[in-house]
Every structure is written in C-alpha cells, then in structure tokens.
Amino acid sequence: MTQPDPRPVLWEELTWEQITHLREQGMTMAILPVGATEQHGLHLPVGVDTFSAIAVAHGVSARTGIPVLPALPYGCSLGHSKKWAGTISLRPETLAKLVLEIAEWVASAGFDRLLLLNGHVTNWAPLRCGLENVRHTYPDLRIALRSIWEIAPKIHQFYHRDAANFHANCAETSVMLALRPDLVQMEKAMDEPDRSASCFFAYTVNQESVHGAVGAPSKADLNFGQQILDTCITELSAQLHRALAEGTPLEENP
C-alpha cells in the first residue's frame, strides 16, 4: 500500500486537475482550519488561533493525505471587546454563512466529507450553526466540527490545567513556542487568575482580565507545546482514518 506523502496536501497549491484526480482516487474529504485574529495578551501575536489550527491540519494531512482548504483567519471574537488593538472579528452569523458558502463549493467539487477544525473557543457556536445549515442544505455532505482542545480528553486536560476559561495561557503559549518562538515575548507574559470560573453570567474578556490573558503563560514550555501538537496530530489522524470510511449510523448498524 502506498504511504501518504509526508508533506501536507494543500488545496491552494493544487490545480483543478489535481483536485479532480484526488477525488477520482477516492479522497473525498477536506479539512477547513478556522482560526481568529484577536488579542492574546502582552506576549503572543493576534494570530495564535490560526497558527495552531493550521499546524494541526497540516500535520494531519501529511499523515492521511486529506487536503487542507485555505484557512479562515477571522473568527467570532466579539467577546474580546475593542479595549485592545488588533482584534478583527466577524459576527457569528457571518461565520456561519461563510461555512455554508464554502461547503457549497467543496460539495460541487465532488467532496462529500468536511471537517471544520476550530482553533478559537467562541467560534464553536457559529460553526455549529454553520454545520446545521450545511447538513440541511447538502444532505449528501458529511460534516464534522472539532475544536483542537476537544480532539481527545488528554488534550482537553492540557489546555485547561491552569484555567477553565483559558486564553493565552500555558498551553497556548507553549504551542506558540513550538511553532513560532520568534513571535513569543516571554518576558511580557503576565499570569492572571480565571476570575470568571464561578460566575453565573458570560463576561467579556476586558471584564475579567487586566492584560488580556487568562491562565499561567509564565509556565509555558516548548517541549509541552510540542507534546500538545504531536498528541493532537496523532489522535486526530487516527480518528480521520476511521472517518474516511465511516457510513451513516443506519449503514453501520442496520
């Protein structure tokens, strides 16, 4: 059996003939990384969520051969307010609509499985709305939504060990140390407690954080970041190998 090319398969690098060939060879799934452009405290760049979603998607593609669509670098970041410069947010209904419109073209290319790989916490609800619209509009297109920290229980623990409502915390900072250490300013990392952990209502970040972070970024470590990435890629690759052949529940259990 031919092993997948160790390089990721990037949709934007392929011609229409190559994309058609992929489909004809039986690869009918695509991954859409969805990130955000938003403040991440004093020490991290605004592209953290996009960098991390792309890194996991590319790693998984290299192992499975599943093509990766161009990433969406904007998400739903309204909760970060306009206190700090740099955040550029979509409205939730805009993000949901983008997913529907992208899915239309994925389906028209003959691809019938789509993974929305999310790198930002408050993208989840708009992406879930997008998923509902997609499976209603294109019933033959199987669609799934996974946030990076939800890929497996151990990854959830990695991200939440220093804050339930994590942001620019130890995990995110560690991942950036593994991916782009040149963009991390550890000398400016400011630990802040998870002040909203016992709150009843949902508060914006400027109401719970002084500098825009929640958690303990000062404890970040490159090796921990690489462990997070490796675990994400290994776990998700295994899930997608199964998903490539997955039937509907009735097909699996008639």
N, C-alpha and C positions, 0 to 999 in steps of 0.2 A: 504494500500500500504506500502510495506517495505521501511523504510527510509535508505538512504545510510549510510554505516559505517562512523562515524566521522573521521576516520583515512584515509589518502590518500592511494590510490591503487598504489603501486609501482611495475612496471614491473619486476625489477630485484629481487624482493622478491617472485615472483610467480614461480610455476613450469609450465611446458608446459601444464599439465593437467588443472591447474587452469586458465591459459590464454585461453585454449580451452573452458572451462566452461563459462568464461566471454562472449566469442563470442556467444556461444550457448544460453546464457541468453539474448542476444540482445545488449550487449555492444560491439559495433564495432568501437569505436573511441579511439584515443590515443593522448596524448599531448607530444610534444617534446620541452623541455625547451632548449633554446640556449643562452649561456652567452658569456663571454670573459675572458681572462686573460690579464689584461692591467693596467698600472699605473693609479691611481686615486688620484693624488696629494700627499701631505705630510701626510695626516691624515687618508686615507682609504686604505684597503688592495686591492690587484690586482684582487680579486675575486668578487667585488661588483656586476657586471652584472650577474654573475652566481648565486650568493646568491639570488638576487631579483627575477630572473626568476624562480628559483626552489621554492621559498616561495609562489609565486602566483600560480604556477602549483599545488603544494601540497594542498594549501587552496581550490582551485577549485575542485580538485579530491575528497577531503573529503566531499564536498557538492554534487557532481554529480556522484561519482563513476567511473569517467573516469580515466583509468590507465595513469600513467605518465612514459614515457620512461626515461632511464638514460640520464641525461643532457649532452649536449656538452659544456665543459668548455672553449673551444677555439673558437674564432670568427675572424672576419676580423678587425684587429686593426692596420693596416699599417699606418694610419694617426697619430698614437701616436709617430712615429719615434723610433729611438734607443737611444734617449737622456737620457731617464730614464730607469734604470734596472727594470726588472720584466715583461715587456710586452712580450707575446709569441703569435704571430699572424699567422693565416692561410692566404693564398692568397684567393681572392674572388672566383676564380674558384674551389679551393679545398673545400670551404664551400658549394658551390652549388652542387658539386659532392657528398659530404657526405650526403646531404639531399636526393638526388636521391637514393643512395645506401641503406640508412636506410629505405626509403619508400618501396623499393623492398621487404624487409623482413616483414615490417608491413602489406603490402598487401598480402604476401604469408601466413601470419597467419590468414587471413580472416577478417582483419580490413579494413573498407572502408572509414574511415574519419580520417583525421590527422590535428592537429593544431600545427603549428610552433609558439611557444611562445618566442618572442625575448626580450632579456634584454640589447641589445647594439645597439646604433644608427647606426653605419656603417655596421652592419650585414644585414641591410634591403635589400640592392640591391642584394647581393649574395643570400640571402634567397629567394628573389623574382625570381631570375634566377632558383634556385632550384625548386621552385613551378612550374614554366613554364615547366621545364623538367619532373617533376613528372606527371602533368596532361596530358602531351603529351604521356608519356610512359605508364602510368597506368590510362586510361580514366575512369575506374570504381572507382578510389580512389578520393574522395573529399578531397581537401586540402585547408587550410586557413593559412594566416600569420597575426599575430597581435604582435605589439610591446607593451610593458607594458603601455607606456605613450599614446598609441593610443586607448586603450580599451574604453574610454569614454571622451567626451570633458572636464569634470571637472578634470580628471586625467592629461590630456594634460596641463591644467592650473597649476596644482600642480607642474609639472616638469619644466615648462617654466617661472614661475613667476619671477625668478631672472636672467634668461639668455635664449635667444633663442637657442644658441648652448651650452646647459648645459653640464657640466661634473664635477663630484664630487661636485655638488652644494648643495643647501639647501635640495632639495628633496632626492637626492641620499644619502646624509649624514643622513638625518632623517630616511630613511628606514633602513639604517645600524644600527642606534641607537636602532631601534625597534627590529631588527633581531639579531645582534651580537654586543652589546655595548662594549664587551671586545676587539673588533678589531678596534674601532674608537679612534683616538688620537685627541680629540677636541682642545687640547692646540696647536696643529700644524696646525689647519685649517687656510688657507690663502685665503681671498676673492680676486677674480680677476674679472675685468670687462669683458663683452662679446666684445672683441676687433674686432671680425670678423663680427659683426652684419651688418655693412654697406658695407662690402667688396664684390667685384664682383666675384673674384676667390675663389677657395677652398684651404685653407691653412692647413698645418699640425699643430698639437697641439703645437709643440715646436716653431712654428712661431707666436702663438697667446697667449701663456701662459708662465709665468715665472716658476711656480711651478707645472704645470700640471693640474690645476683646472680652471673651468670657472663658475663663479657664486658666491653665498654668503653662503658657508658652515658654517660660524660662526653663522648663524641664525637658524641652524638645531635644531630640537626638536623631542624628542622621540614620543610624542603624535601625532605630524604631520606625522611622519613616519608610525605610526600605522593606522592613518586615510587613508593614501595613500594605504597601504596594504589591509585594510578592503574594501575600495572602489573598488580596482582592483578585489578582490576576489568576491565581491557581484555582480559587473557589469558583469564580465566575466562568472560567474556561470549562471546568467540569460540568457546570450547570448548562452551559450552552451546547456542549457536545450532545447532551441528552435532549435539549430543546430543539435541536435541528431535526430530530426525527419524531418529535412529540406529536401524537394525534389528539383529537378532542377527547374529553373525559368519556364520552359515549363510545368513541372508537377504541379507546384503551380498555374500557370495561363495559362491553355491550351487555 
